[in-house]
Amino acid sequence: MEQKILIIEDEENIARVLQLELEFEGYLTDVAHTGTEGLIKYREGNFDLVLLDLMLPEMHGLDVLKRIRTTEQTTPVILLTAKSDLEDKVKGLDLGANDYVTKPFEFEELIARIRANLRFAQLRKEVREDKEKDVHLTVYHQLSIHEQTREVHYHGILIDLTPREYDLLLFLLKHPKQVLSREQILETVWGYDYYGDTNVVDVYIRYVRQKLDTANSAPIIHTVRGVGYVLKEPTYEA
């Protein structure tokens, strides 16, 4: 997918050159010539990176940056600064800018910094997504449960479970290859104050198995006679 860059630069000649060069490199672009216009376009668009001049009419570049960072911290922002703007460079970095390029700049340097910042942003996104998956998604073979959405998939098929069936399958999935007694399952899934017949476990195991069988695959929940049940890799039963 093409990456989109917002250019906020009041000098129209510079902005046009940047736009043409970036589009030649394969990026999508949009341009704003004032701080207010730039902030509006940023909020309305979905940009992968922002090139932000500091000396802008209507709203200073640092104020634009500050407002961007009040809503999100991930979109890379590269400041376009004058040589004498050391204090503004420092302020900009402190406010959350990722990088800066001093005017007049060589386009080759700018494009190298753009690529580096986009790569780093993509890596951070992938790490964040991996962490979210680790927290919310439990997978064993072709069986997966997303705990945030409570969705269950088996061999790519969405399995519709009742709340109790879901809790039962999740408990088994959290302990793969571990034989769980009916008493352990009752204590965890039904609660310590359940005093009913342990046969209720057998009944619900049968319900879950029947629903997983809709995926037309080998059984994944196995009976250990005289003990209980275990979730392990599928094998066809004789």
Biotite code that builds the C-alpha atoms (Angstrom):
import biotite.structure as struc

atoms = struc.array([
    struc.Atom([0.000, 0.000, 0.000], chain_id="A", res_id=1, res_name="MET", atom_name="CA", element="C"),
    struc.Atom([1.295, 3.456, -0.906], chain_id="A", res_id=2, res_name="GLU", atom_name="CA", element="C"),
    struc.Atom([2.393, 5.603, 2.023], chain_id="A", res_id=3, res_name="GLN", atom_name="CA", element="C"),
    struc.Atom([0.965, 9.078, 2.419], chain_id="A", res_id=4, res_name="LYS", atom_name="CA", element="C"),
    struc.Atom([2.955, 12.153, 3.468], chain_id="A", res_id=5, res_name="ILE", atom_name="CA", element="C"),
    struc.Atom([1.571, 15.526, 4.569], chain_id="A", res_id=6, res_name="LEU", atom_name="CA", element="C"),
    struc.Atom([3.736, 18.529, 3.648], chain_id="A", res_id=7, res_name="ILE", atom_name="CA", element="C"),
    struc.Atom([3.097, 21.612, 5.793], chain_id="A", res_id=8, res_name="ILE", atom_name="CA", element="C"),
    struc.Atom([5.211, 24.356, 4.213], chain_id="A", res_id=9, res_name="GLU", atom_name="CA", element="C"),
    struc.Atom([4.271, 27.998, 3.588], chain_id="A", res_id=10, res_name="ASP", atom_name="CA", element="C"),
    struc.Atom([6.780, 28.596, 0.763], chain_id="A", res_id=11, res_name="GLU", atom_name="CA", element="C"),
    struc.Atom([4.804, 27.372, -2.216], chain_id="A", res_id=12, res_name="GLU", atom_name="CA", element="C"),
    struc.Atom([7.849, 26.760, -4.440], chain_id="A", res_id=13, res_name="ASN", atom_name="CA", element="C"),
    struc.Atom([9.490, 24.541, -1.811], chain_id="A", res_id=14, res_name="ILE", atom_name="CA", element="C"),
    struc.Atom([6.226, 22.741, -1.117], chain_id="A", res_id=15, res_name="ALA", atom_name="CA", element="C"),
    struc.Atom([5.695, 22.066, -4.824], chain_id="A", res_id=16, res_name="ARG", atom_name="CA", element="C"),
    struc.Atom([9.202, 20.726, -5.325], chain_id="A", res_id=17, res_name="VAL", atom_name="CA", element="C"),
    struc.Atom([8.828, 18.449, -2.301], chain_id="A", res_id=18, res_name="LEU", atom_name="CA", element="C"),
    struc.Atom([5.488, 17.207, -3.591], chain_id="A", res_id=19, res_name="GLN", atom_name="CA", element="C"),
    struc.Atom([6.827, 16.424, -7.066], chain_id="A", res_id=20, res_name="LEU", atom_name="CA", element="C"),
    struc.Atom([9.952, 14.692, -5.747], chain_id="A", res_id=21, res_name="GLU", atom_name="CA", element="C"),
    struc.Atom([8.046, 12.594, -3.203], chain_id="A", res_id=22, res_name="LEU", atom_name="CA", element="C"),
    struc.Atom([5.447, 11.549, -5.742], chain_id="A", res_id=23, res_name="GLU", atom_name="CA", element="C"),
    struc.Atom([8.272, 10.575, -8.102], chain_id="A", res_id=24, res_name="PHE", atom_name="CA", element="C"),
    struc.Atom([9.567, 8.341, -5.284], chain_id="A", res_id=25, res_name="GLU", atom_name="CA", element="C"),
    struc.Atom([6.148, 6.651, -5.106], chain_id="A", res_id=26, res_name="GLY", atom_name="CA", element="C"),
    struc.Atom([4.562, 8.421, -2.130], chain_id="A", res_id=27, res_name="TYR", atom_name="CA", element="C"),
    struc.Atom([1.088, 9.943, -1.997], chain_id="A", res_id=28, res_name="LEU", atom_name="CA", element="C"),
    struc.Atom([1.150, 13.552, -0.813], chain_id="A", res_id=29, res_name="THR", atom_name="CA", element="C"),
    struc.Atom([-1.014, 16.408, 0.375], chain_id="A", res_id=30, res_name="ASP", atom_name="CA", element="C"),
    struc.Atom([0.089, 20.006, 0.968], chain_id="A", res_id=31, res_name="VAL", atom_name="CA", element="C"),
    struc.Atom([-0.899, 22.736, 3.417], chain_id="A", res_id=32, res_name="ALA", atom_name="CA", element="C"),
    struc.Atom([0.523, 26.282, 3.440], chain_id="A", res_id=33, res_name="HIS", atom_name="CA", element="C"),
    struc.Atom([-0.498, 27.438, 6.929], chain_id="A", res_id=34, res_name="THR", atom_name="CA", element="C"),
    struc.Atom([-0.329, 25.898, 10.366], chain_id="A", res_id=35, res_name="GLY", atom_name="CA", element="C"),
    struc.Atom([-4.109, 25.899, 10.734], chain_id="A", res_id=36, res_name="THR", atom_name="CA", element="C"),
    struc.Atom([-4.665, 24.274, 7.340], chain_id="A", res_id=37, res_name="GLU", atom_name="CA", element="C"),
    struc.Atom([-1.979, 21.705, 8.086], chain_id="A", res_id=38, res_name="GLY", atom_name="CA", element="C"),
    struc.Atom([-3.544, 20.717, 11.399], chain_id="A", res_id=39, res_name="LEU", atom_name="CA", element="C"),
    struc.Atom([-6.989, 20.394, 9.803], chain_id="A", res_id=40, res_name="ILE", atom_name="CA", element="C"),
    struc.Atom([-5.652, 18.210, 6.968], chain_id="A", res_id=41, res_name="LYS", atom_name="CA", element="C"),
    struc.Atom([-3.706, 16.074, 9.433], chain_id="A", res_id=42, res_name="TYR", atom_name="CA", element="C"),
    struc.Atom([-6.803, 15.442, 11.530], chain_id="A", res_id=43, res_name="ARG", atom_name="CA", element="C"),
    struc.Atom([-8.978, 14.666, 8.512], chain_id="A", res_id=44, res_name="GLU", atom_name="CA", element="C"),
    struc.Atom([-6.430, 12.497, 6.711], chain_id="A", res_id=45, res_name="GLY", atom_name="CA", element="C"),
    struc.Atom([-4.630, 9.272, 7.435], chain_id="A", res_id=46, res_name="ASN", atom_name="CA", element="C"),
    struc.Atom([-0.948, 10.108, 7.008], chain_id="A", res_id=47, res_name="PHE", atom_name="CA", element="C"),
    struc.Atom([2.104, 7.920, 7.500], chain_id="A", res_id=48, res_name="ASP", atom_name="CA", element="C"),
    struc.Atom([4.486, 10.860, 7.987], chain_id="A", res_id=49, res_name="LEU", atom_name="CA", element="C"),
    struc.Atom([4.410, 14.651, 8.326], chain_id="A", res_id=50, res_name="VAL", atom_name="CA", element="C"),
    struc.Atom([6.974, 17.143, 6.990], chain_id="A", res_id=51, res_name="LEU", atom_name="CA", element="C"),
    struc.Atom([6.495, 20.219, 9.157], chain_id="A", res_id=52, res_name="LEU", atom_name="CA", element="C"),
    struc.Atom([8.015, 23.655, 8.589], chain_id="A", res_id=53, res_name="ASP", atom_name="CA", element="C"),
    struc.Atom([8.381, 25.683, 11.766], chain_id="A", res_id=54, res_name="LEU", atom_name="CA", element="C"),
    struc.Atom([7.889, 29.250, 10.505], chain_id="A", res_id=55, res_name="MET", atom_name="CA", element="C"),
    struc.Atom([4.257, 29.058, 9.410], chain_id="A", res_id=56, res_name="LEU", atom_name="CA", element="C"),
    struc.Atom([1.520, 31.697, 9.191], chain_id="A", res_id=57, res_name="PRO", atom_name="CA", element="C"),
    struc.Atom([-1.548, 31.475, 11.465], chain_id="A", res_id=58, res_name="GLU", atom_name="CA", element="C"),
    struc.Atom([0.014, 28.864, 13.741], chain_id="A", res_id=59, res_name="MET", atom_name="CA", element="C"),
    struc.Atom([3.688, 28.208, 14.509], chain_id="A", res_id=60, res_name="HIS", atom_name="CA", element="C"),
    struc.Atom([4.992, 24.769, 13.591], chain_id="A", res_id=61, res_name="GLY", atom_name="CA", element="C"),
    struc.Atom([5.721, 23.926, 17.233], chain_id="A", res_id=62, res_name="LEU", atom_name="CA", element="C"),
    struc.Atom([2.082, 24.610, 18.115], chain_id="A", res_id=63, res_name="ASP", atom_name="CA", element="C"),
    struc.Atom([0.983, 22.329, 15.273], chain_id="A", res_id=64, res_name="VAL", atom_name="CA", element="C"),
    struc.Atom([3.334, 19.631, 16.581], chain_id="A", res_id=65, res_name="LEU", atom_name="CA", element="C"),
    struc.Atom([2.039, 20.047, 20.123], chain_id="A", res_id=66, res_name="LYS", atom_name="CA", element="C"),
    struc.Atom([-1.550, 19.571, 18.957], chain_id="A", res_id=67, res_name="ARG", atom_name="CA", element="C"),
    struc.Atom([-0.618, 16.524, 16.891], chain_id="A", res_id=68, res_name="ILE", atom_name="CA", element="C"),
    struc.Atom([1.051, 14.892, 19.871], chain_id="A", res_id=69, res_name="ARG", atom_name="CA", element="C"),
    struc.Atom([-1.924, 15.516, 22.159], chain_id="A", res_id=70, res_name="THR", atom_name="CA", element="C"),
    struc.Atom([-3.934, 13.027, 20.073], chain_id="A", res_id=71, res_name="THR", atom_name="CA", element="C"),
    struc.Atom([-1.337, 10.432, 19.040], chain_id="A", res_id=72, res_name="GLU", atom_name="CA", element="C"),
    struc.Atom([2.350, 9.640, 19.403], chain_id="A", res_id=73, res_name="GLN", atom_name="CA", element="C"),
    struc.Atom([3.132, 7.304, 16.540], chain_id="A", res_id=74, res_name="THR", atom_name="CA", element="C"),
    struc.Atom([3.043, 9.230, 13.230], chain_id="A", res_id=75, res_name="THR", atom_name="CA", element="C"),
    struc.Atom([6.621, 10.325, 12.411], chain_id="A", res_id=76, res_name="PRO", atom_name="CA", element="C"),
    struc.Atom([7.096, 14.109, 12.196], chain_id="A", res_id=77, res_name="VAL", atom_name="CA", element="C"),
    struc.Atom([10.189, 15.564, 10.514], chain_id="A", res_id=78, res_name="ILE", atom_name="CA", element="C"),
    struc.Atom([10.808, 19.266, 11.128], chain_id="A", res_id=79, res_name="LEU", atom_name="CA", element="C"),
    struc.Atom([12.023, 21.566, 8.350], chain_id="A", res_id=80, res_name="LEU", atom_name="CA", element="C"),
    struc.Atom([14.132, 24.208, 10.110], chain_id="A", res_id=81, res_name="THR", atom_name="CA", element="C"),
    struc.Atom([16.510, 27.084, 9.421], chain_id="A", res_id=82, res_name="ALA", atom_name="CA", element="C"),
    struc.Atom([20.169, 26.776, 10.428], chain_id="A", res_id=83, res_name="LYS", atom_name="CA", element="C"),
    struc.Atom([19.746, 29.305, 13.230], chain_id="A", res_id=84, res_name="SER", atom_name="CA", element="C"),
    struc.Atom([16.752, 27.581, 14.837], chain_id="A", res_id=85, res_name="ASP", atom_name="CA", element="C"),
    struc.Atom([18.706, 25.519, 17.382], chain_id="A", res_id=86, res_name="LEU", atom_name="CA", element="C"),
    struc.Atom([16.324, 26.349, 20.237], chain_id="A", res_id=87, res_name="GLU", atom_name="CA", element="C"),
    struc.Atom([13.294, 25.426, 18.120], chain_id="A", res_id=88, res_name="ASP", atom_name="CA", element="C"),
    struc.Atom([14.961, 22.156, 17.075], chain_id="A", res_id=89, res_name="LYS", atom_name="CA", element="C"),
    struc.Atom([15.453, 21.229, 20.717], chain_id="A", res_id=90, res_name="VAL", atom_name="CA", element="C"),
    struc.Atom([11.883, 22.239, 21.610], chain_id="A", res_id=91, res_name="LYS", atom_name="CA", element="C"),
    struc.Atom([10.547, 20.290, 18.654], chain_id="A", res_id=92, res_name="GLY", atom_name="CA", element="C"),
    struc.Atom([12.368, 17.111, 19.664], chain_id="A", res_id=93, res_name="LEU", atom_name="CA", element="C"),
    struc.Atom([11.181, 17.561, 23.239], chain_id="A", res_id=94, res_name="ASP", atom_name="CA", element="C"),
    struc.Atom([7.597, 17.920, 21.992], chain_id="A", res_id=95, res_name="LEU", atom_name="CA", element="C"),
    struc.Atom([7.799, 14.637, 20.111], chain_id="A", res_id=96, res_name="GLY", atom_name="CA", element="C"),
    struc.Atom([9.286, 15.360, 16.694], chain_id="A", res_id=97, res_name="ALA", atom_name="CA", element="C"),
    struc.Atom([11.175, 12.360, 15.344], chain_id="A", res_id=98, res_name="ASN", atom_name="CA", element="C"),
    struc.Atom([13.796, 14.145, 13.264], chain_id="A", res_id=99, res_name="ASP", atom_name="CA", element="C"),
    struc.Atom([14.704, 17.444, 11.600], chain_id="A", res_id=100, res_name="TYR", atom_name="CA", element="C"),
    struc.Atom([16.329, 18.624, 8.390], chain_id="A", res_id=101, res_name="VAL", atom_name="CA", element="C"),
    struc.Atom([18.006, 22.016, 8.099], chain_id="A", res_id=102, res_name="THR", atom_name="CA", element="C"),
    struc.Atom([17.223, 24.306, 5.153], chain_id="A", res_id=103, res_name="LYS", atom_name="CA", element="C"),
    struc.Atom([18.580, 24.423, 2.536], chain_id="A", res_id=104, res_name="PRO", atom_name="CA", element="C"),
    struc.Atom([18.682, 20.636, 2.388], chain_id="A", res_id=105, res_name="PHE", atom_name="CA", element="C"),
    struc.Atom([19.610, 18.042, -0.175], chain_id="A", res_id=106, res_name="GLU", atom_name="CA", element="C"),
    struc.Atom([16.584, 16.013, -1.219], chain_id="A", res_id=107, res_name="PHE", atom_name="CA", element="C"),
    struc.Atom([18.634, 12.790, -1.037], chain_id="A", res_id=108, res_name="GLU", atom_name="CA", element="C"),
    struc.Atom([19.208, 13.411, 2.662], chain_id="A", res_id=109, res_name="GLU", atom_name="CA", element="C"),
    struc.Atom([15.545, 14.192, 3.262], chain_id="A", res_id=110, res_name="LEU", atom_name="CA", element="C"),
    struc.Atom([14.318, 11.079, 1.460], chain_id="A", res_id=111, res_name="ILE", atom_name="CA", element="C"),
    struc.Atom([16.801, 8.945, 3.417], chain_id="A", res_id=112, res_name="ALA", atom_name="CA", element="C"),
    struc.Atom([15.438, 10.338, 6.696], chain_id="A", res_id=113, res_name="ARG", atom_name="CA", element="C"),
    struc.Atom([11.864, 9.797, 5.507], chain_id="A", res_id=114, res_name="ILE", atom_name="CA", element="C"),
    struc.Atom([12.587, 6.156, 4.673], chain_id="A", res_id=115, res_name="ARG", atom_name="CA", element="C"),
    struc.Atom([14.349, 5.578, 7.998], chain_id="A", res_id=116, res_name="ALA", atom_name="CA", element="C"),
    struc.Atom([11.489, 7.076, 10.003], chain_id="A", res_id=117, res_name="ASN", atom_name="CA", element="C"),
    struc.Atom([8.852, 5.150, 8.065], chain_id="A", res_id=118, res_name="LEU", atom_name="CA", element="C"),
    struc.Atom([10.752, 1.890, 8.589], chain_id="A", res_id=119, res_name="ARG", atom_name="CA", element="C"),
    struc.Atom([11.070, 2.535, 12.309], chain_id="A", res_id=120, res_name="PHE", atom_name="CA", element="C"),
    struc.Atom([7.363, 3.436, 12.577], chain_id="A", res_id=121, res_name="ALA", atom_name="CA", element="C"),
    struc.Atom([6.428, 0.199, 10.801], chain_id="A", res_id=122, res_name="GLN", atom_name="CA", element="C"),
    struc.Atom([8.623, -1.841, 13.142], chain_id="A", res_id=123, res_name="LEU", atom_name="CA", element="C"),
    struc.Atom([7.037, -0.212, 16.189], chain_id="A", res_id=124, res_name="ARG", atom_name="CA", element="C"),
    struc.Atom([3.586, -0.932, 14.770], chain_id="A", res_id=125, res_name="LYS", atom_name="CA", element="C"),
    struc.Atom([4.453, -4.601, 14.207], chain_id="A", res_id=126, res_name="GLU", atom_name="CA", element="C"),
    struc.Atom([5.862, -4.948, 17.732], chain_id="A", res_id=127, res_name="VAL", atom_name="CA", element="C"),
    struc.Atom([2.733, -3.314, 19.179], chain_id="A", res_id=128, res_name="ARG", atom_name="CA", element="C"),
    struc.Atom([0.454, -5.607, 17.171], chain_id="A", res_id=129, res_name="GLU", atom_name="CA", element="C"),
    struc.Atom([2.457, -8.666, 18.226], chain_id="A", res_id=130, res_name="ASP", atom_name="CA", element="C"),
    struc.Atom([2.104, -7.672, 21.879], chain_id="A", res_id=131, res_name="LYS", atom_name="CA", element="C"),
    struc.Atom([-1.648, -7.227, 21.457], chain_id="A", res_id=132, res_name="GLU", atom_name="CA", element="C"),
    struc.Atom([-1.890, -10.643, 19.838], chain_id="A", res_id=133, res_name="LYS", atom_name="CA", element="C"),
    struc.Atom([0.134, -12.201, 22.649], chain_id="A", res_id=134, res_name="ASP", atom_name="CA", element="C"),
    struc.Atom([-2.210, -10.707, 25.234], chain_id="A", res_id=135, res_name="VAL", atom_name="CA", element="C"),
    struc.Atom([-5.523, -11.487, 23.598], chain_id="A", res_id=136, res_name="HIS", atom_name="CA", element="C"),
    struc.Atom([-5.068, -14.416, 21.219], chain_id="A", res_id=137, res_name="LEU", atom_name="CA", element="C"),
    struc.Atom([-4.582, -18.005, 22.369], chain_id="A", res_id=138, res_name="THR", atom_name="CA", element="C"),
    struc.Atom([-3.774, -20.533, 19.652], chain_id="A", res_id=139, res_name="VAL", atom_name="CA", element="C"),
    struc.Atom([-3.241, -24.289, 19.570], chain_id="A", res_id=140, res_name="TYR", atom_name="CA", element="C"),
    struc.Atom([-2.956, -26.030, 16.212], chain_id="A", res_id=141, res_name="HIS", atom_name="CA", element="C"),
    struc.Atom([-5.968, -24.823, 14.190], chain_id="A", res_id=142, res_name="GLN", atom_name="CA", element="C"),
    struc.Atom([-7.952, -23.721, 17.252], chain_id="A", res_id=143, res_name="LEU", atom_name="CA", element="C"),
    struc.Atom([-7.799, -20.067, 18.298], chain_id="A", res_id=144, res_name="SER", atom_name="CA", element="C"),
    struc.Atom([-9.637, -17.934, 20.841], chain_id="A", res_id=145, res_name="ILE", atom_name="CA", element="C"),
    struc.Atom([-9.505, -14.149, 20.899], chain_id="A", res_id=146, res_name="HIS", atom_name="CA", element="C"),
    struc.Atom([-10.243, -13.282, 24.497], chain_id="A", res_id=147, res_name="GLU", atom_name="CA", element="C"),
    struc.Atom([-11.101, -9.649, 23.819], chain_id="A", res_id=148, res_name="GLN", atom_name="CA", element="C"),
    struc.Atom([-13.816, -10.445, 21.265], chain_id="A", res_id=149, res_name="THR", atom_name="CA", element="C"),
    struc.Atom([-14.586, -13.954, 22.587], chain_id="A", res_id=150, res_name="ARG", atom_name="CA", element="C"),
    struc.Atom([-14.393, -15.256, 19.022], chain_id="A", res_id=151, res_name="GLU", atom_name="CA", element="C"),
    struc.Atom([-13.474, -18.921, 18.516], chain_id="A", res_id=152, res_name="VAL", atom_name="CA", element="C"),
    struc.Atom([-12.127, -20.223, 15.218], chain_id="A", res_id=153, res_name="HIS", atom_name="CA", element="C"),
    struc.Atom([-11.335, -23.813, 14.315], chain_id="A", res_id=154, res_name="TYR", atom_name="CA", element="C"),
    struc.Atom([-9.763, -24.527, 10.938], chain_id="A", res_id=155, res_name="HIS", atom_name="CA", element="C"),
    struc.Atom([-10.776, -21.042, 9.890], chain_id="A", res_id=156, res_name="GLY", atom_name="CA", element="C"),
    struc.Atom([-14.449, -21.572, 10.776], chain_id="A", res_id=157, res_name="ILE", atom_name="CA", element="C"),
    struc.Atom([-16.134, -19.319, 13.345], chain_id="A", res_id=158, res_name="LEU", atom_name="CA", element="C"),
    struc.Atom([-17.578, -21.505, 16.120], chain_id="A", res_id=159, res_name="ILE", atom_name="CA", element="C"),
    struc.Atom([-20.666, -20.230, 17.947], chain_id="A", res_id=160, res_name="ASP", atom_name="CA", element="C"),
    struc.Atom([-20.450, -21.164, 21.648], chain_id="A", res_id=161, res_name="LEU", atom_name="CA", element="C"),
    struc.Atom([-22.578, -20.371, 24.668], chain_id="A", res_id=162, res_name="THR", atom_name="CA", element="C"),
    struc.Atom([-20.787, -18.487, 27.497], chain_id="A", res_id=163, res_name="PRO", atom_name="CA", element="C"),
    struc.Atom([-20.307, -21.718, 29.502], chain_id="A", res_id=164, res_name="ARG", atom_name="CA", element="C"),
    struc.Atom([-19.047, -23.626, 26.463], chain_id="A", res_id=165, res_name="GLU", atom_name="CA", element="C"),
    struc.Atom([-16.635, -20.789, 25.738], chain_id="A", res_id=166, res_name="TYR", atom_name="CA", element="C"),
    struc.Atom([-15.273, -20.793, 29.301], chain_id="A", res_id=167, res_name="ASP", atom_name="CA", element="C"),
    struc.Atom([-14.841, -24.570, 29.181], chain_id="A", res_id=168, res_name="LEU", atom_name="CA", element="C"),
    struc.Atom([-12.961, -24.531, 25.883], chain_id="A", res_id=169, res_name="LEU", atom_name="CA", element="C"),
    struc.Atom([-10.794, -21.596, 26.983], chain_id="A", res_id=170, res_name="LEU", atom_name="CA", element="C"),
    struc.Atom([-9.777, -23.467, 30.141], chain_id="A", res_id=171, res_name="PHE", atom_name="CA", element="C"),
    struc.Atom([-8.763, -26.492, 28.082], chain_id="A", res_id=172, res_name="LEU", atom_name="CA", element="C"),
    struc.Atom([-6.931, -24.282, 25.597], chain_id="A", res_id=173, res_name="LEU", atom_name="CA", element="C"),
    struc.Atom([-4.982, -22.564, 28.378], chain_id="A", res_id=174, res_name="LYS", atom_name="CA", element="C"),
    struc.Atom([-3.669, -25.986, 29.448], chain_id="A", res_id=175, res_name="HIS", atom_name="CA", element="C"),
    struc.Atom([-2.871, -27.934, 26.260], chain_id="A", res_id=176, res_name="PRO", atom_name="CA", element="C"),
    struc.Atom([-1.622, -31.495, 26.664], chain_id="A", res_id=177, res_name="LYS", atom_name="CA", element="C"),
    struc.Atom([-2.515, -31.373, 30.365], chain_id="A", res_id=178, res_name="GLN", atom_name="CA", element="C"),
    struc.Atom([-5.043, -33.911, 31.605], chain_id="A", res_id=179, res_name="VAL", atom_name="CA", element="C"),
    struc.Atom([-7.709, -32.040, 33.583], chain_id="A", res_id=180, res_name="LEU", atom_name="CA", element="C"),
    struc.Atom([-10.006, -33.852, 35.973], chain_id="A", res_id=181, res_name="SER", atom_name="CA", element="C"),
    struc.Atom([-13.722, -33.192, 36.074], chain_id="A", res_id=182, res_name="ARG", atom_name="CA", element="C"),
    struc.Atom([-13.249, -31.640, 39.515], chain_id="A", res_id=183, res_name="GLU", atom_name="CA", element="C"),
    struc.Atom([-10.618, -29.193, 38.200], chain_id="A", res_id=184, res_name="GLN", atom_name="CA", element="C"),
    struc.Atom([-12.888, -28.211, 35.335], chain_id="A", res_id=185, res_name="ILE", atom_name="CA", element="C"),
    struc.Atom([-15.866, -27.751, 37.676], chain_id="A", res_id=186, res_name="LEU", atom_name="CA", element="C"),
    struc.Atom([-13.894, -25.571, 40.088], chain_id="A", res_id=187, res_name="GLU", atom_name="CA", element="C"),
    struc.Atom([-12.601, -23.294, 37.335], chain_id="A", res_id=188, res_name="THR", atom_name="CA", element="C"),
    struc.Atom([-15.517, -23.118, 34.910], chain_id="A", res_id=189, res_name="VAL", atom_name="CA", element="C"),
    struc.Atom([-18.505, -23.506, 37.251], chain_id="A", res_id=190, res_name="TRP", atom_name="CA", element="C"),
    struc.Atom([-16.944, -22.143, 40.443], chain_id="A", res_id=191, res_name="GLY", atom_name="CA", element="C"),
    struc.Atom([-16.020, -23.512, 43.856], chain_id="A", res_id=192, res_name="TYR", atom_name="CA", element="C"),
    struc.Atom([-19.591, -23.210, 45.135], chain_id="A", res_id=193, res_name="ASP", atom_name="CA", element="C"),
    struc.Atom([-21.003, -25.578, 42.498], chain_id="A", res_id=194, res_name="TYR", atom_name="CA", element="C"),
    struc.Atom([-22.490, -28.659, 44.142], chain_id="A", res_id=195, res_name="TYR", atom_name="CA", element="C"),
    struc.Atom([-24.143, -30.333, 41.184], chain_id="A", res_id=196, res_name="GLY", atom_name="CA", element="C"),
    struc.Atom([-23.303, -33.578, 39.434], chain_id="A", res_id=197, res_name="ASP", atom_name="CA", element="C"),
    struc.Atom([-19.860, -33.774, 37.812], chain_id="A", res_id=198, res_name="THR", atom_name="CA", element="C"),
    struc.Atom([-21.599, -35.329, 34.822], chain_id="A", res_id=199, res_name="ASN", atom_name="CA", element="C"),
    struc.Atom([-22.389, -31.774, 33.730], chain_id="A", res_id=200, res_name="VAL", atom_name="CA", element="C"),
    struc.Atom([-18.788, -31.610, 32.514], chain_id="A", res_id=201, res_name="VAL", atom_name="CA", element="C"),
    struc.Atom([-19.335, -34.620, 30.253], chain_id="A", res_id=202, res_name="ASP", atom_name="CA", element="C"),
    struc.Atom([-22.486, -33.023, 28.859], chain_id="A", res_id=203, res_name="VAL", atom_name="CA", element="C"),
    struc.Atom([-20.758, -29.736, 28.004], chain_id="A", res_id=204, res_name="TYR", atom_name="CA", element="C"),
    struc.Atom([-17.702, -31.497, 26.593], chain_id="A", res_id=205, res_name="ILE", atom_name="CA", element="C"),
    struc.Atom([-20.080, -33.268, 24.222], chain_id="A", res_id=206, res_name="ARG", atom_name="CA", element="C"),
    struc.Atom([-21.707, -29.967, 23.237], chain_id="A", res_id=207, res_name="TYR", atom_name="CA", element="C"),
    struc.Atom([-18.323, -28.374, 22.477], chain_id="A", res_id=208, res_name="VAL", atom_name="CA", element="C"),
    struc.Atom([-17.101, -31.399, 20.543], chain_id="A", res_id=209, res_name="ARG", atom_name="CA", element="C"),
    struc.Atom([-20.221, -31.380, 18.396], chain_id="A", res_id=210, res_name="GLN", atom_name="CA", element="C"),
    struc.Atom([-19.698, -27.725, 17.498], chain_id="A", res_id=211, res_name="LYS", atom_name="CA", element="C"),
    struc.Atom([-16.026, -28.217, 16.720], chain_id="A", res_id=212, res_name="LEU", atom_name="CA", element="C"),
    struc.Atom([-16.952, -31.169, 14.527], chain_id="A", res_id=213, res_name="ASP", atom_name="CA", element="C"),
    struc.Atom([-18.689, -28.717, 12.181], chain_id="A", res_id=214, res_name="THR", atom_name="CA", element="C"),
    struc.Atom([-15.190, -27.841, 11.007], chain_id="A", res_id=215, res_name="ALA", atom_name="CA", element="C"),
    struc.Atom([-14.949, -31.379, 9.561], chain_id="A", res_id=216, res_name="ASN", atom_name="CA", element="C"),
    struc.Atom([-11.681, -32.120, 11.318], chain_id="A", res_id=217, res_name="SER", atom_name="CA", element="C"),
    struc.Atom([-10.233, -34.693, 13.686], chain_id="A", res_id=218, res_name="ALA", atom_name="CA", element="C"),
    struc.Atom([-11.143, -34.491, 17.392], chain_id="A", res_id=219, res_name="PRO", atom_name="CA", element="C"),
    struc.Atom([-8.986, -32.155, 19.468], chain_id="A", res_id=220, res_name="ILE", atom_name="CA", element="C"),
    struc.Atom([-10.601, -32.830, 22.875], chain_id="A", res_id=221, res_name="ILE", atom_name="CA", element="C"),
    struc.Atom([-9.693, -36.318, 24.104], chain_id="A", res_id=222, res_name="HIS", atom_name="CA", element="C"),
    struc.Atom([-11.150, -38.387, 26.940], chain_id="A", res_id=223, res_name="THR", atom_name="CA", element="C"),
    struc.Atom([-8.803, -39.909, 29.507], chain_id="A", res_id=224, res_name="VAL", atom_name="CA", element="C"),
    struc.Atom([-10.866, -42.690, 31.019], chain_id="A", res_id=225, res_name="ARG", atom_name="CA", element="C"),
    struc.Atom([-11.323, -42.493, 34.745], chain_id="A", res_id=226, res_name="GLY", atom_name="CA", element="C"),
    struc.Atom([-9.626, -39.073, 34.937], chain_id="A", res_id=227, res_name="VAL", atom_name="CA", element="C"),
    struc.Atom([-11.023, -36.359, 32.717], chain_id="A", res_id=228, res_name="GLY", atom_name="CA", element="C"),
    struc.Atom([-10.177, -34.569, 29.485], chain_id="A", res_id=229, res_name="TYR", atom_name="CA", element="C"),
    struc.Atom([-7.185, -33.211, 27.619], chain_id="A", res_id=230, res_name="VAL", atom_name="CA", element="C"),
    struc.Atom([-6.784, -30.875, 24.662], chain_id="A", res_id=231, res_name="LEU", atom_name="CA", element="C"),
    struc.Atom([-4.046, -32.166, 22.391], chain_id="A", res_id=232, res_name="LYS", atom_name="CA", element="C"),
    struc.Atom([-3.182, -32.377, 18.745], chain_id="A", res_id=233, res_name="GLU", atom_name="CA", element="C"),
    struc.Atom([-5.965, -33.845, 16.622], chain_id="A", res_id=234, res_name="PRO", atom_name="CA", element="C"),
    struc.Atom([-5.957, -37.536, 15.804], chain_id="A", res_id=235, res_name="THR", atom_name="CA", element="C"),
    struc.Atom([-8.644, -39.578, 14.148], chain_id="A", res_id=236, res_name="TYR", atom_name="CA", element="C"),
    struc.Atom([-10.251, -41.969, 16.590], chain_id="A", res_id=237, res_name="GLU", atom_name="CA", element="C"),
    struc.Atom([-10.771, -45.570, 15.565], chain_id="A", res_id=238, res_name="ALA", atom_name="CA", element="C"),
])
